Amino acid sequence: MKTIGLQQPKKNMSREDIGYNIIFGILFVLLSFICAYPFYYLLICTISNNQMVEVGAITFYPVGIHFDNYKKILEVENLGNSVLVTLARTFFGTAMSVLVTAYTAYFFTRQEMWGKKFWYRFCVATMYFSAGMIPIYLNNRMLHLVNTFWIYIIPGMISVYNMVLIKTSMESMPPDLEESAYLDGAGYLTRFFRIVLPLQKPILATVALFAAVGHWNDFFTTKLYVTNPKLYTMQFLLYELLNQVQAQAAQITNDTQPSASAATPTSIRLTLTAFVILPIILVYPFVQKYFTKGIMMGAVKG
C-alpha cells in the first residue's frame, strides 16, 4: 500500500517580508562593496597609468594597463630575502604557536593538574597587565634573542586569548573518548596528538589564521629588535619605503621624462602594499569554512 505524501503548501511572503528582504539585500550589497572596493582600487591602481594614479584620476576601472610596477618593485634591494624571512617566520611561527598554545590549553583541561586554577588565573592576568616595552626588550636581550630569527618565533609562541578559545573547545569534548584511551595505557602525548587534536580542527584552523595574520603583518618586532638587513621582513621593508618613498622612487627609475609606466611615490607604495597583503588574503578562502564554527566552539562552553 503506497503512502501518499502530503506536500506542504508554500508560504506566500507578505509585502512586509518582501520589503524587509529587499532592504537588507541592498544593505548587504553596499557593505560588501565598501569592504571589497579598497582592495579592488589598490589592484587597479598598481596596473594603471602611474601619472593618472598620482593625480587621483583612477576610480572604478584601470586606465593604461601595464605591469611595469611589479617588475620594478622586484628590483628593490633586499626584497627577495625579506620575502623568504617573512614566509619562514609565518610558517614556523604559526606552527609553533598553534602547537604550544593547544598543548597548554590541553593541560588546563586536566583535573589532575597541580594548581590548575591558580596557574590559569595567572595566565589570564597577563592579558590585562604587561611589564612594558623596556622590561620586555631587556628580557629578550638577556635571552640573546635580539638580532636573531628566533625573536620572531619564541616570544609569540603562547597567546593567552587563543589558549582560552582552545581550552573552551576542548572542554566540550565527551570525556569518554580520552578515558577509553587512558584505560588502554595511552599517555598525555598520545591522547593529545591522536584523539584531542584531530577533533579540534575548526578552532585550530581559526587560531592558525589569527597567528598567521599576526606574523605576516608585524613590522614592529623588526623595528625594535633587528638591525641585520638579512633578517628584515617585507612589512618592515614596506615601512621603510613609506618613510623614504621619494628616494626609493629615484632609485627604481632613472626616467627623466614622465611616462605612463614611470615609477612614482604613489605607485611604489601601492604596488608594494599589494605585494604584501595579497598572499594573506588568498589564505582566507581555505579556512573560511572553519572560522565561524571555530569561534563558536571556542566561545561557548557546553
Buried (B, 14 or more C-beta within 10 A) or exposed (E): EEEEEEEEEEEEEEEEEEEEEEEEEEEEEEEEEEEEEEEEBBBBBBBBBBBBBBEEEBEEEBBBEBEBBBEBBEEBEBBEBBBEBBBBBBEBBBBBBBBBBBBBBBBBBEEEEEEBEEBBEEBEEEEEEEEEEEEBBEEBEEEEBBEBBEBBBBBBBBBBEBBBBBBBBBEBBEEEEBEEBBEEEBEBEEBBEEBBBEBBEBBBBBBBBBBBBBBBBBBEBBBEBBEEEEBBBBBBBBBBBBEEBEEBBEBBBEEEEEBBBBBBBBBBBBBBBBBBBEBBEEBEEEBEEBBEBBBEBBEEEE
